[in-house]
Amino acid sequence: PGGKELQITDDGEQNFQPTWSPDGERLAYASHGREGIWVVPAFGGRSRRLTDFGSHPVWSPDGRWVVFQGDVTAELSANAVHALPPSALWSVSVTGGQPRPLTKAGQPVGGPGAPSWSPDGTKIAFAASDRRWSQVWTVNLEDGDLKSIVTDLPVAYDPVWSADGTWIYFSAV
């Protein structure tokens, strides 16, 4: 009550999927119009580009990295819920630099998307989807090891870690 709306971006470029940094000082978001992942101060100001592709950004628990879904050869940002092939998961430092792949197109099968950091920052949970099904996986950030979590449901959406890191929650149909 008594709150006031604050417009954070004003470029009119279809910015979506905002996510707060752990310290609450910044927002990362995807831009369909300007493409890529961007960071902006929480109360507005000049946006800074992190990548020139991707969508669905998620901050690391320490606020130093952003993981996102995307593909360098195809614009996938308009698909706000899931990525589809040929998507992969990528990470980029919030200070800039080249994004590095965490998964490869086709490994696991489908398009990895909807990433979620584990509370300790060592793993990413994600959904891998195509037009017929989706599965939930994790990738270990230290060694790249992929682990299948859910494979027997036709649709599994948006996995997130429990606060203590012992459970992964997701929506399913």
C-alpha positions in Angstrom: 0.0 0.0 0.0 1.2 3.4 -0.9 3.9 2.0 -3.2 4.7 3.6 -6.5 5.5 1.9 -9.8 9.0 2.6 -11.1 9.9 2.0 -14.7 13.4 0.5 -14.8 14.0 0.4 -18.6 12.6 2.9 -21.1 14.0 1.8 -24.4 10.7 0.1 -25.6 12.6 -3.0 -26.7 10.5 -5.8 -25.3 12.6 -6.4 -22.1 11.4 -9.4 -20.1 12.4 -12.0 -17.5 13.8 -9.6 -14.9 15.6 -11.2 -12.0 17.1 -9.6 -8.9 20.7 -9.8 -8.0 21.3 -11.5 -4.6 22.2 -8.1 -3.0 19.1 -6.4 -4.5 21.1 -3.7 -6.2 20.7 -4.8 -9.9 18.4 -6.6 -12.2 19.4 -8.9 -15.1 16.9 -9.2 -17.9 16.6 -10.5 -21.5 15.9 -8.1 -24.3 14.1 -9.3 -27.4 14.4 -6.0 -29.2 18.1 -5.4 -28.5 18.9 -9.1 -28.0 20.9 -10.6 -25.2 21.2 -10.4 -21.5 21.4 -6.9 -19.8 22.0 -5.6 -16.3 20.5 -2.4 -14.9 20.6 -0.7 -11.5 17.5 -1.7 -9.4 16.1 1.8 -9.4 16.8 2.4 -13.1 19.7 4.0 -14.9 21.9 2.9 -17.8 21.7 -0.7 -18.8 24.8 -2.6 -19.6 24.9 -5.5 -22.0 26.4 -8.8 -20.8 25.7 -10.9 -23.9 24.3 -10.4 -27.4 22.1 -13.5 -27.2 20.1 -15.5 -24.6 17.2 -15.4 -22.3 16.0 -16.5 -18.9 18.9 -15.1 -16.8 19.6 -16.3 -13.3 22.1 -14.9 -10.8 24.6 -17.0 -9.0 24.2 -17.0 -5.2 27.3 -14.9 -4.8 26.2 -12.4 -7.5 29.3 -12.8 -9.6 27.8 -14.9 -12.5 24.6 -15.1 -14.6 23.5 -18.3 -16.2 21.1 -18.1 -19.1 19.6 -20.2 -21.9 20.3 -19.5 -25.6 22.1 -20.2 -28.8 24.6 -18.0 -30.7 23.1 -18.8 -34.1 19.3 -18.6 -33.4 17.2 -16.0 -31.6 15.3 -17.9 -28.9 14.5 -15.0 -26.5 10.8 -14.8 -27.6 10.3 -18.3 -26.0 9.9 -17.1 -22.4 9.0 -20.4 -20.8 11.4 -23.0 -22.2 14.2 -23.1 -24.6 13.9 -25.6 -27.5 16.6 -27.1 -29.5 19.3 -25.9 -30.4 19.5 -24.1 -27.0 22.2 -24.6 -24.5 23.0 -23.2 -21.0 25.7 -20.5 -20.7 27.4 -18.6 -18.0 28.9 -15.1 -18.1 30.6 -13.0 -15.5 28.6 -9.9 -14.4 31.8 -7.9 -15.0 31.7 -8.9 -18.7 33.7 -11.2 -20.9 32.9 -14.1 -23.2 30.0 -16.4 -22.2 31.0 -20.0 -21.7 28.8 -23.0 -22.5 27.7 -25.2 -19.6 25.9 -27.6 -21.9 26.1 -28.4 -25.6 23.2 -28.4 -28.1 21.8 -31.9 -28.1 23.5 -32.9 -24.7 21.1 -33.6 -23.1 18.6 -34.2 -25.8 16.2 -31.2 -26.3 16.9 -27.6 -25.5 18.2 -26.9 -22.0 16.5 -23.9 -20.4 14.9 -22.5 -17.2 18.1 -22.7 -15.2 18.2 -22.5 -11.4 21.4 -22.3 -9.2 21.8 -24.6 -6.3 22.1 -22.6 -3.0 25.8 -23.5 -2.7 26.5 -22.3 -6.3 27.9 -25.7 -7.4 25.1 -27.0 -9.7 22.4 -25.8 -12.1 19.1 -27.5 -12.3 17.3 -27.1 -15.7 14.6 -28.4 -17.9 15.5 -29.9 -21.3 12.6 -29.7 -23.7 11.5 -30.3 -27.2 8.0 -30.1 -28.6 6.9 -33.5 -27.3 8.4 -33.8 -23.8 10.7 -32.2 -21.2 13.0 -33.6 -18.5 14.8 -32.2 -15.4 18.6 -32.3 -15.2 21.4 -30.9 -13.2 24.9 -30.0 -14.4 27.9 -29.8 -12.0 29.7 -26.6 -12.6 33.1 -28.0 -11.5 33.3 -31.0 -13.9 30.3 -30.5 -16.3 28.8 -33.8 -15.2 25.1 -34.1 -16.3 22.6 -35.9 -14.1 19.1 -36.9 -15.1 16.6 -36.1 -12.3 13.1 -36.6 -14.0 12.6 -38.5 -17.3 9.2 -40.1 -17.0 6.9 -37.1 -17.3 5.6 -35.6 -20.6 6.1 -32.0 -19.3 8.3 -30.8 -16.4 8.7 -27.0 -16.0 10.9 -24.5 -14.2 12.9 -26.5 -11.7 14.0 -24.6 -8.5 16.2 -25.7 -5.6 15.0 -25.9 -2.0 16.7 -23.4 0.3 18.9 -26.1 1.8 19.7 -27.6 -1.6 18.4 -31.1 -0.8 15.3 -30.9 -3.1 14.4 -29.7 -6.6 10.9 -28.6 -7.1 9.2 -28.3 -10.5 5.8 -28.1 -12.1 4.6 -31.0 -14.2 1.7 -31.9 -16.4 
